[in-house]
Amino acid sequence: MKDLVIGQVLLLRIRIDYYGVFKDKHPYLILDIREEDNVIEVGQLHSLEGKFFEAIDNKNKVIFNSNPQETVIDKDSFIQKNNTILLEYFEGIERYRRQTDVLSSNKLQDVISAYRDYHIKNEIPENRIVYLDKKEIEELNS
């Protein structure tokens, strides 16, 4: 078993076509784990700090750190809904997990619902869809 669950956060450096390779590692909330095809779907998290007007855009979903107090995120954040980021689900990927904590159940369901709804109602541009395999993940995060 690969020991990851939906609602945990991975800390990774990844490549997205419209941006390139991120210089620093970034938090990614696990939204789905599809063991049958070895894929993890994640959402990119950003701090709300200094980005309030960006965060309230329809393509983003705000996640507050309080009510209840979260341990998986350390400040008010938002997730980008207008990307599809898929990662190969391989033995050892759990070493990129930020911690074993998960986002609280109600907030997690709200985020996943908003993300899925956005994907149903909006076409995600090709340059915002990325798949990283084990080799690329390990190369970018070594």
C-alpha positions as CSV (number, residue, x, y, z in Angstrom):
1,M,0.0,0.0,0.0
2,K,1.2,3.5,-0.9
3,D,-0.1,5.1,2.3
4,L,-1.7,8.3,1.0
5,V,-5.2,9.5,1.5
6,I,-7.4,12.1,-0.1
7,G,-7.1,15.4,1.9
8,Q,-3.4,15.1,2.6
9,V,-0.9,17.6,1.1
10,L,2.1,16.7,-1.0
11,L,5.0,19.2,-1.1
12,L,6.5,19.1,-4.6
13,R,8.3,20.9,-7.4
14,I,6.4,20.3,-10.6
15,R,6.2,21.3,-14.2
16,I,3.1,23.0,-15.7
17,D,3.3,23.9,-19.4
18,Y,2.0,27.4,-19.1
19,Y,4.5,28.2,-16.4
20,G,7.5,25.8,-16.7
21,V,9.1,24.2,-13.6
22,F,8.4,25.8,-10.3
23,K,11.6,27.0,-8.6
24,D,10.4,26.1,-5.1
25,K,8.4,23.2,-3.8
26,H,4.7,23.9,-3.6
27,P,1.8,22.3,-1.6
28,Y,-0.7,20.2,-3.5
29,L,-3.9,18.9,-2.0
30,I,-4.8,15.3,-2.9
31,L,-8.3,15.4,-4.4
32,D,-8.5,11.9,-5.8
33,I,-6.5,8.6,-5.7
34,R,-7.1,6.2,-8.5
35,E,-5.2,3.1,-7.6
36,E,-6.6,1.2,-10.6
37,D,-4.6,3.4,-13.1
38,N,-1.9,4.5,-10.6
39,V,-2.9,8.2,-10.7
40,I,-3.2,10.9,-8.0
41,E,-5.1,14.1,-8.9
42,V,-4.0,17.1,-6.9
43,G,-4.9,20.8,-6.7
44,Q,-2.4,23.5,-6.3
45,L,-2.6,25.4,-3.1
46,H,-1.7,29.1,-2.7
47,S,-1.6,31.3,0.4
48,L,-4.5,33.8,0.5
49,E,-2.0,36.4,1.9
50,G,-1.7,39.2,-0.6
51,K,-3.8,37.4,-3.2
52,F,-7.3,38.1,-2.0
53,F,-8.6,39.4,-5.3
54,E,-7.1,36.5,-7.2
55,A,-8.5,34.0,-4.7
56,I,-12.1,35.2,-5.1
57,D,-12.0,34.6,-8.8
58,N,-14.4,31.8,-9.9
59,K,-11.4,29.6,-11.0
60,N,-10.2,29.4,-7.4
61,K,-11.7,28.0,-4.1
62,V,-10.8,29.5,-0.8
63,I,-10.0,27.2,2.2
64,F,-9.9,28.9,5.6
65,N,-7.5,27.6,8.2
66,S,-10.0,28.1,11.0
67,N,-13.5,26.7,11.9
68,P,-12.3,24.0,12.5
69,Q,-8.6,24.8,12.9
70,E,-6.6,23.0,10.2
71,T,-3.3,21.3,10.6
72,V,-2.7,20.3,7.0
73,I,-2.6,23.9,5.9
74,D,-1.0,26.5,8.1
75,K,-2.8,29.6,6.8
76,D,-5.9,30.7,4.8
77,S,-5.4,29.4,1.3
78,F,-7.0,28.8,-2.0
79,I,-6.9,26.0,-4.5
80,Q,-6.8,26.5,-8.3
81,K,-9.7,24.8,-10.0
82,N,-8.6,25.6,-13.5
83,N,-5.7,23.1,-13.7
84,T,-5.7,19.3,-14.0
85,I,-2.6,18.0,-12.3
86,L,-2.1,14.2,-12.4
87,L,0.8,12.4,-10.7
88,E,1.9,8.8,-11.1
89,Y,0.9,6.9,-7.9
90,F,4.0,4.9,-7.1
91,E,5.6,3.2,-4.2
92,G,7.6,5.9,-2.4
93,I,5.6,8.9,-3.4
94,E,4.4,9.2,0.2
95,R,7.9,10.6,1.1
96,Y,6.7,13.9,-0.5
97,R,3.7,14.1,1.9
98,R,3.8,17.2,4.0
99,Q,2.3,15.3,7.0
100,T,-0.2,12.6,7.7
101,D,-3.0,15.0,8.7
102,V,-5.9,15.6,6.3
103,L,-8.1,18.6,5.6
104,S,-11.3,18.5,7.7
105,S,-14.1,16.4,6.2
106,N,-16.6,19.2,5.4
107,K,-14.0,21.5,3.9
108,L,-12.5,18.7,1.9
109,Q,-15.9,17.7,0.4
110,D,-16.7,21.3,-0.3
111,V,-13.3,21.7,-2.2
112,I,-13.7,18.5,-4.1
113,S,-17.3,19.4,-5.1
114,A,-16.3,22.9,-6.3
115,Y,-13.3,21.5,-8.2
116,R,-15.4,18.8,-9.9
117,D,-18.2,21.2,-10.7
118,Y,-15.7,23.7,-12.3
119,H,-14.3,20.8,-14.4
120,I,-17.8,19.8,-15.6
121,K,-18.8,23.4,-16.5
122,N,-15.5,24.6,-18.0
123,E,-13.0,23.3,-20.5
124,I,-9.5,23.0,-19.0
125,P,-7.0,24.3,-21.6
126,E,-4.4,21.8,-22.7
127,N,-1.5,23.8,-21.3
128,R,-3.1,23.5,-17.9
129,I,-3.3,19.7,-17.9
130,V,-0.2,18.0,-16.8
131,Y,0.8,14.4,-16.0
132,L,4.1,13.7,-14.2
133,D,5.4,10.2,-14.0
134,K,7.6,8.8,-11.2
135,K,10.9,9.6,-13.1
136,E,10.0,13.2,-13.6
137,I,8.7,13.7,-10.1
138,E,11.9,12.2,-8.6
139,E,14.1,14.3,-11.0
140,L,12.4,17.5,-10.1
141,N,12.4,16.8,-6.3
142,S,15.8,15.3,-5.8
